[in-house]
Amino acid sequence: MFRIRKNDVVVVISGNYKGKTGRILKVFPKQQRIIVEGVNFIKRHMRPSQNNPQGGIVEKEAAIHVSNVQLVHNSKPTKVGFRNLKDGKKVRYSKKSGEIIDSI
């Protein structure tokens, strides 16, 4: 199970886009990769279609490895841990501040 999820805000901690912040658009658990908004752009040559009648070169985000990002909580990058509460709920928490992020 990943420690980060879709719609989480993350910061890139290594690679060409180091320091950039973005929201997770898509998660690929089997490949351990994610697509982050505004990070790792690639160019694709698209042939004309109904959605894109002009065709041409389109820039879009490519997947990056999950180990290259860190969750942003309270505007600071943090590691994420799991904790079981007394009522039996499993929650994600920030290892930096100890605060609960959300429940699973």
Residue pairs with C-beta under 8 A, 6 or more apart in sequence:
2 27
2 29
2 66
3 71
3 79
3 80
3 81
3 82
3 92
4 10
4 24
4 27
4 34
4 66
4 69
4 71
4 80
5 24
5 27
6 24
6 25
6 26
6 27
7 23
7 24
8 23
8 24
8 71
8 72
9 21
9 22
9 23
9 24
9 71
9 72
10 21
10 22
10 23
10 24
10 34
10 36
10 69
10 70
10 71
10 72
11 19
11 20
11 21
11 69
11 70
11 72
11 77
12 18
12 19
12 20
12 21
12 22
12 36
12 39
12 64
12 68
12 69
13 68
13 69
13 70
13 77
14 68
15 40
15 64
15 68
16 40
17 39
17 40
17 64
20 36
20 38
20 39
21 72
22 36
22 37
22 38
22 39
23 36
23 37
24 34
24 35
24 36
24 37
25 35
25 36
25 37
25 61
26 34
26 35
26 63
27 34
27 35
28 34
28 63
31 63
32 65
32 66
32 67
33 63
33 64
33 65
33 66
34 63
34 64
34 66
34 69
35 61
35 62
35 63
35 64
36 61
36 64
36 69
37 61
38 61
39 61
39 64
40 61
40 62
40 63
40 64
41 59
41 60
41 61
41 62
42 59
42 60
42 61
42 62
43 57
43 58
43 59
44 57
44 58
44 59
44 60
45 56
45 57
45 58
46 52
46 55
46 56
46 57
46 58
47 55
48 54
48 55
49 55
52 58
70 77
70 78
70 79
71 77
71 78
71 79
71 80
71 94
71 101
72 78
73 94
73 96
73 97
73 99
73 101
74 94
74 97
74 99
76 96
76 97
78 94
78 95
78 96
78 97
79 94
79 95
79 96
80 92
80 93
80 94
80 95
80 101
81 92
81 93
81 94
81 95
82 90
82 91
82 92
82 93
82 104
83 90
83 91
83 93
83 100
84 90
84 91
85 91
89 103
89 104
90 103
90 104
91 100
91 101
91 102
91 103
91 104
92 100
92 101
92 102
92 103
92 104
93 99
93 100
93 101
94 101
